[in-house]
Structure formats: structure tokens, C-alpha cells
Amino acid sequence: MQFKKDLLKVFNSNLINLLVGIITGFIVPAFLSLDEYASLKTFTLYLSYIGILHFGFIDGIYIKYGGKLETEIDKNRLKGEHKFLLLFQIIVTLLSLVIGIILQDGILVAFSIAILPINIQTLFKFLYQALGKFDIYSKIMILTPNLLLLLNLLIIFVLKINNFWPFILVNIITYYIVYIGLEIYFLIKYKNVTALIDFKDIWNHFKIGSFIMIGNLASMFFYASDRWFVKFFLTNKDFAFYSFAISMMVVINTLISSVTMTFYPYLARGKDEEKINLIKKYLLIIGALSSGGYFAFEFIVNMYLKKYIPSLEIIVILFAGFPAIIIINALYINLYKVKKQEKKYVCMVLKMCLVSVVINILAILIYNSTFSIALSTTISFYIWYFYSAKDFSNLKPNIKELVYLVLFFFTYFTCTLYLNWLFSFLIYFLVIFFFTYIFFEKESIILIRNIVKKKITN
């Protein structure tokens, strides 16, 4: 019951994020030229690597507190860990800032200024997620995108500055506003607690978290390798189109993360394998339904963002990966952490990175286009999906799941290739619902009952 409540809290906040993401994801690229938009997305691509600069410390905290209740933790040590990270990130920020100034690289300077607020925000997000404090977590998730949306609209409709730099500036301002708010909340809550910095504990966080960090770094590279290949081997316009397609994926991932964010503390408290296997089937169904989001984006792009029509051939391929993506993120990665298999997690992600790089190189050599890179990315996700299952015997795909996936692919690509968006939308969801009921009748009934219960309860 608590898991359902936590899931609902995060889902509601992410539903708001979804609406905000749709508005921001369409208005900003419509306002900026392709070259300006490509520069903005270059900055956001760099930002995705800021998490490396805490060197696994926050991941160690996440592992330490995962599955615990707030009453069970040593608040003196927690405040000491927060204090240490704050000082550590100030030093990292200053060093990075000096390098950016010496190189006279404006984007690197902007990146450096964003290090402190982003990594301290990550600490709070991971902490509240690990402790199962999803009421606070959901508020953080709502505040950032809403504030960013407000400032972006100010630039577009009031200032009307057709340049990517103001958008970078409002990103940084947003991070600092949310960071300062979280700092004030934390310090008030623990104002009577004395910070205790135990360097043995600190070292332990780095030691444990470093494996997760390497895995996360490899994972980030895995998820972003396609964009790096587009950026280095194709044109600036190709990068703009591909980045737009990724932004559309992020919109759907916002809702998917409603599931993935609540899973770690749930799994850390110990759930039996039968329930985890049942959850995998739910995720497979949710992934197949999520892919249907393509039809909505096809309509919007064709009607209102015609200059991004070339991105549709990228979006259609990337969206086919959602059934694999949600299971990787919600189950595989969380289970590696829960079972304390950090080394195995790192090895797995590094292997998948290598696979992704090799397939992307082949894509460039054989058919040098954004379409081929998108296809190689989706193939990489399914290789990970099948290969990683060997580490969890109860999660190995059975014949029923494999047939369901084959029928999903057939339905999805038939609808996207041969029908207009409206007929595609209707037929796709009718057919997927039919196949879901045929292959997962029991699971479908339980899922529908849970949804109906939530509606009645709420």
C-alpha cells in the first residue's frame, strides 16, 4: 500500500513535469534557429556529466540509506556528510571555473557554475528517494521544471532574445534557486544537530560509490553515445534534429521515471522474486504503451513544428526501445544496487558501452545518417535487455514475453509506416491492449483493479 502511495506521489509530480516538458520541449526549439538550438543542446549534453564530479560520494550515500527509515539514521553523520560534500563541490567548482576561464570557453564556464547546485540537489534527491520520502522528492521534481518554464517563457515572449545564452543563464538561475531552497529546508530541519564528519565513513562512501559512479558514467555514455556520434560525424542541423528527438524521449521518460524512482527503497526492503517477476510484466506492458506516444508527437510536429519533420524518422526508431528501457532502468539497475553487486553492474554497463560504440561505428561506416545511429541505439537497448537478464534467473524472458515483443514490433512499425497519425494511434492502442489481454490476462486484470482502486480511494 505504501509503495502505491509513493508511486502515486511521484507520478502526480511527473505528470506536471510532463506537461511542462511538452511546453518547453516544443516552444524553445520553435523559437530558436536550428544552430542556436544545437548550441543550447550541446550545453545540456555537457550538464549530463556533472554527476561525475562528486566521484561516487552521493552514490555511496544512496546505497547506505537505501531502504532505511528517517528514524533509523544517524543525523549527526548525515549533516556531516552534507557539509563535506558542500565543501568538496565548492573546490571542484573553483578548479573547473579556472580551467574554463584559461581556455576562454564560455560553455565550460557556464558548466562550472552549475556544478555546485546540481550535485547538491542530487544529494537531496537521492537521500529522500533512498529514505522513501517521496512527498519531499515530488516537490523538488515539480519546482525545478516549473521555474525553468516560467523563465523560458519570459525570454521568449517578453525579452524576445533569439539567442541560446539567455536560456543557459535561466537554467543556472533555476538550479541555484532550488538548491538554496533545499539548503534552507535542510539546515532548519537539522539546526539543533551537530555535524559529525567521520572520514572513515566518507572514504567508505567514495569506495562503494566509485563503482556505482563508474557504472553511472558508463551508463550516461551509453545513453548519450549516439548524440556524440551525431555531433562529431554529422552536421550541426543533424545534431539539432537528433537532440529534438531525444527531448521527446525525455518527455515520455518523465512519466516512466515515476516507476523507476520509487523502486529502489521498495526493492531494498526485500521483496520476493515472484512479485518482482510480476512487476517486470507490468513494466513490459507500460513500455509498449509508452511507445504509442510517438503518434502524438507526429501530429504536433507535422502541424506546428514543420522544420523538425526530419526528426520524426529518428523519434519513431528511438520510441521502439521503451519496453527495454523501462525494464533496464526500473529493474536491472536497481537490482544490481540492492544486491550490492556494484562490480557486476560496472562490468555490465562497460560491456554495453562497448557494444553501443561498435554498433554506432558500423552505423556511421555503413549508412552515415541520424536514422542509422537511432537504429543502432535501439538495438543496443535490446541487447542490454536480453544480456543483463542472465544475472537475474527469475527475470529471463520466456516464450510468452518474446512473442509479445515480436507482435509489439510488428504492430508499432506497421502503424507508423503505413497509416496516418490518427488511425495509427487508434489501431496501435487497440491492438496492443488486445495482445496484452491475450498474453497477460491475469496481470492486466490486477493492474486494472489497482487503477480502479486508486481512483475510488482518491
Residue, then its C-alpha position, 0 to 999 in steps of 0.5 A: m500500500q505504501f509503495k502505491k502511495d509513493l508511486l502515486k506521489v511521484f507520478n502526480s509530480n511527473l505528470i506536471n513535469l510532463l506537461v511542462g516538458i511538452i511546453t518547453g520541449f516544443i516552444v524553445p526549439a520553435f523559437l530558436s534557429l536550428d544552430e542556436y538550438a544545437s548550441l543550447k543542446t550541446f550545453t545540456l549534453y555537457l550538464s549530463y556529466i556533472g554527476i561525475l564530479h562528486f566521484g561516487f560520494i552521493d552514490g555511496i550515500y544512496i546505497k547506505y540509506g537505501g531502504k532505511l527509515e528517517t528514524e533509523i539514521d544517524k543525523n549527526r553523520l548525515k549533516g556531516e556528510h552534507k557539509f563535506l560534500l558542500l565543501f568538496q563541490i565548492i573546490v571542484t567548482l573553483l578548479s573547473l571555473v579556472i580551467g574554463i576561464i584559461l581556455q576562454d570557453g564560455i560553455l565550460v564556464a557556464f558548466s562550472i557554475a552549475i556544478l555546485p547546485i546540481n550535485i547538491q540537489t542530487l544529494f537531496k534527491f537521492l537521500y529522500q528517494a533512498l529514505g522513501k520520502f517521496d512527498i519531499y522528492s515530488k516537490i523538488m521534481i515539480l519546482t525545478p521544471n516549473l521555474l525553468l518554464l516560467l523563465n523560458l517563457l519570459i525570454i521568449f515572449v517578453l525579452k524576445i532574445n533569439n539567442f541560446w545564452p539567455f536560456i543557459l543563464v535561466n537554467i543556472i538561475t533555476y538550479y541555484i534557486v532550488y538548491i538554496g531552497l533545499e539548503i534552507y529546508f535542510l539546515i532548519k530541519y537539522k539546526n539543533v544537530t551537530a555535524l559529525i564528519d567521520f572520514k572513515d565513513i566518507w572514504n567508505h562512501f567514495k569506495i562503494g560509490s566509485f563503482i556505482m559512479i563508474g557504472n553511472l558514467a558508463s551508463m550516461f555514455f551509453y545513453a548519450s553515445d549516439r548524440w556524440f556520434v551525431k555531433f562529431f560525424l554529422t552536421n550541426k542541423d543533424f545534431a539539432f534534429y537528433s537532440f529534438a528527438i531525444s527531448m521527446m524521449v525525455v518527455i515520455n521518460t518523465l512519466i516512466s521515471s515515476v516507476t523507476m524512482t520509487f523502486y529502489p527503497y521498495l526493492a531494498r526492503g526485500k521483496d520476493e522474486e515472484k512479485i518482482n517477476l510480476i512487476k517486470k510484466y507490468l513494466l513490459i506492458i507500460g513500455a509498449l504503451s509508452s511507445g504509442g506516444y510517438f503518434a502524438f508527437e507526429f501530429i504536433v510536429n507535422m502541424y506546428l513544428k514543420k522544420y523538425i519533420p526530419s526528426l520524426e524518422i529518428i523519434v519513431i526508431l528511438f520510441a521502439g526501445f521503451p519496453a527495454i528501457i523501462i525494464i533496464n532502468a526500473l529493474y536491472i539497475n536497481l537490482y544490481k544496487v540492492k544486491k550490492q553487486e556494484k562490480k557486476y553492474v560496472c562490468m555490465v554497463l562497460k560491456m554495453c558501452l562497448v557494444s553501443v560504440v561498435i554498433n554506432i561505428l558500423a552505423i556511421l561506416i555503413y549508412n552515415s545518417t541520424f536514422s542509422i545511429a537511432l537504429s543502432t541505439t535501439i538495438s543496443f537497448y535490446i541487447w542490454y535487455f536480453y544480456s543483463a537478464k542472465d544475472f537475474s534467473n527469475l527475470k529471463p524472458n520466456i516464450k510468452e514475453l518474446v512473442y509479445l515483443v515480436l507482435f509489439f514490433f510488428t504492430y508499432f512499425t506497421c502503424t507508423l509506416y503505413l497509416n496516418w497519425l490518427f488511425s495509427f494511434l487508434i489501431y496501435f492502442l487497440v491492438i496492443f491492449f488486445f495482445t496484452y489481454i491475450f498474453f497477460e490476462k491475469e496481470s492486466i486484470i490486477l493492474i486494472r483493479n489497482i487503477v480502479k482502486k486508486k481512483i475510488t480511494n482518491 
